[in-house]
Amino acid sequence: MKVQRLAVPEVILVTPPRFEDSRGFFSETYNAERMHDAGITLPFVQDNQSLSCQKGVVRGLHCQLAPYAQGKLIRCTKGAIWDVAVDARTGSPTYGKWVAAELSEDNWSQLWIPPGFLHGFCTLTDNAEVQYKCTALYNKASERAVIWNSKDLNIAWPIKEEAAILSEKDLIAGEFSDAKGWFHV
C-alpha cells in the first residue's frame, strides 16, 4: 500500500495494490493493521455510498460536531471525483487550509480525512460512485456545512461556479468564518 501525507499532514492519501489478470482484478481495500501502520487508527462504525449521476455535482463541505465528529476514509469506485479536506480545528497551524486529491476507479486511491475537518467533493465524470467509512455514526443534530465556494477558503475547484450542481441544503450553507469554534486542537 502506498501512503502519502498531503500538505496538511493529518490528511493521508493511501493507494492499495490491485492485482490484475485476464479475469479482472483483486484488491484488499481495507486492512485494519495496514491502516494503523499508515496512521489511520480510529475504528470505523458506518459505511456510506453515494451515486452522483452528473459531472459537476458538488457535495459538501460537511462535518459533524463532537461527540459525533467523523473521520472518513473515502474512495471512488466508479468514475472520478475531486475530493477536498479543510482543516476546521481552531488553534491548528493549518486551520483554514485545504488539500485535495483526485480519487477514481483508475487510480484506486483513498483519502483519509480525520475528525475536525470539513469534507466535500466534486464529480469529474457522470455516474461517479463514492464509498466511505466513518468513525462515528450519522447524527442529524450535529451536522454542519460550509458553502463549497466560501470566499474565506478560496478552494480551486475544477469547475466553474455556474456549472456546480448542489443540493438545497448545500446552497444555503454559511461561510467558513461561521465555523470558527466548531473544533479545537
C-alpha positions in Angstrom: 0.0 0.0 0.0 1.3 3.4 -1.0 0.9 6.1 1.7 1.3 9.8 1.1 0.8 12.6 3.6 -0.6 15.7 2.0 0.3 19.4 2.7 -2.0 19.2 5.7 -0.2 16.1 7.2 -3.2 14.7 9.1 -4.8 14.0 5.7 -3.4 10.9 4.1 -3.7 9.5 0.6 -3.5 5.7 0.5 -3.4 3.5 -2.6 -4.0 -0.2 -2.0 -2.4 -2.5 -4.6 -4.6 -4.1 -7.3 -3.7 -7.5 -8.7 -4.9 -7.8 -12.3 -5.2 -10.7 -14.6 -7.4 -11.8 -17.5 -10.4 -12.2 -15.2 -10.2 -8.6 -13.8 -8.6 -7.6 -10.5 -8.4 -8.2 -6.7 -7.7 -5.6 -4.1 -7.7 -5.6 -0.4 -9.2 -2.1 0.1 -9.1 -2.1 3.9 -6.9 -3.8 6.4 -7.0 -2.5 10.0 -3.4 -3.4 10.7 -2.0 -1.7 7.5 -4.2 1.4 8.0 -3.0 1.6 11.6 0.6 1.5 10.4 -0.2 4.3 7.9 -1.6 6.4 10.8 -5.3 5.7 10.5 -6.0 4.4 13.9 -9.7 5.2 14.7 -12.2 2.4 14.4 -14.9 2.6 11.7 -18.6 2.2 12.6 -20.5 3.1 9.5 -20.1 2.7 5.7 -21.8 5.1 3.3 -22.2 5.0 -0.5 -23.4 7.7 -2.9 -24.0 7.9 -6.7 -23.9 11.2 -8.5 -25.4 10.9 -11.9 -23.9 14.0 -13.5 -20.5 15.6 -13.8 -20.3 18.7 -11.7 -22.2 17.6 -8.7 -20.7 19.1 -5.6 -21.4 17.5 -2.2 -20.1 19.4 0.8 -18.4 20.9 2.6 -19.8 18.8 5.5 -18.9 17.8 9.0 -20.4 16.7 12.3 -19.7 18.2 15.7 -18.5 16.3 18.7 -19.3 13.9 20.1 -20.3 12.7 16.6 -17.3 14.2 14.7 -16.4 11.8 11.9 -13.2 10.7 10.4 -13.7 9.4 6.8 -11.9 7.1 4.5 -13.2 8.0 1.0 -12.8 6.1 -2.2 -14.3 6.4 -5.7 -15.3 3.0 -7.1 -16.8 4.3 -10.4 -15.9 7.4 -12.3 -13.8 10.1 -10.7 -14.1 12.8 -8.1 -12.0 15.7 -6.8 -12.0 15.2 -3.0 -11.4 18.1 -0.6 -10.5 18.3 3.1 -10.4 21.6 5.0 -8.8 21.9 8.5 -11.6 23.4 10.7 -9.7 22.9 14.0 -9.3 26.2 15.8 -5.8 26.6 17.0 -4.3 24.2 14.4 -1.3 25.6 12.5 -3.1 24.5 9.3 -6.5 26.0 10.3 -8.4 27.0 7.2 -6.0 25.3 4.8 -7.4 22.8 2.3 -5.9 19.9 0.4 -7.4 17.9 -2.4 -6.8 14.7 -4.4 -8.4 13.1 -7.4 -9.9 9.7 -6.5 -11.0 7.5 -9.3 -11.7 3.9 -10.3 -8.5 4.1 -12.3 -6.0 5.4 -9.6 -7.7 3.4 -6.8 -6.6 5.9 -4.2 -8.4 6.6 -0.9 -8.3 9.7 1.2 -8.3 9.7 5.0 -9.8 12.8 6.5 -9.7 12.9 10.3 -12.3 14.3 12.6 -12.2 18.1 12.8 -12.0 18.6 9.1 -14.7 19.6 6.6 -15.2 17.3 3.6 -16.6 17.8 0.2 -16.1 16.6 -3.4 -16.9 17.4 -7.0 -17.7 14.8 -9.6 -15.4 14.8 -12.6 -17.4 12.3 -14.5 -21.1 11.2 -14.9 -22.1 8.3 -12.7 -19.5 8.8 -10.0 -19.9 6.3 -7.2 -18.3 7.1 -3.8 -17.9 4.8 -0.8 -16.6 5.9 2.5 -16.1 4.5 6.0 -16.9 6.8 9.0 -15.6 6.7 12.6 -18.8 8.0 14.1 -22.5 7.4 13.4 -24.6 9.9 11.5 -26.3 12.4 13.8 -28.5 15.0 12.2 -28.4 17.4 15.1 -24.6 17.6 15.0 -24.4 18.0 11.2 -22.9 21.3 9.9 -22.0 22.6 6.4 -19.9 25.4 4.9 -20.6 26.7 1.4 -18.5 24.9 -1.1 -17.1 28.1 -2.7 -16.5 30.0 0.6 -14.6 33.2 0.0 -12.8 32.5 3.2 -11.2 29.4 1.7 -10.5 30.1 -2.0 -10.6 26.4 -2.9 -9.5 26.0 -6.5 -12.5 23.7 -7.6 -12.1 22.1 -11.0 -15.5 23.5 -12.2 -17.0 26.9 -12.8 -19.4 28.1 -10.1 -22.3 28.3 -12.6 -21.8 24.7 -13.6 -22.0 23.3 -10.0 -24.9 21.1 -9.1 -25.8 21.4 -5.4 -28.5 20.2 -3.0 -30.8 22.8 -1.5 -29.0 22.3 1.8 -25.6 22.9 0.4 -26.8 26.0 -1.5 -27.7 27.8 1.8 -24.6 26.8 3.8 -22.6 29.5 5.6 -19.1 30.9 5.1 -16.1 29.2 6.7 -15.8 32.1 9.2 -19.1 30.8 10.7 -17.3 27.5 11.5 -14.8 29.1 14.0 -15.0 27.1 17.2 -16.6 24.0 15.8 -13.4 22.0 16.6 -10.3 22.6 18.6 -6.8 21.2 18.6 
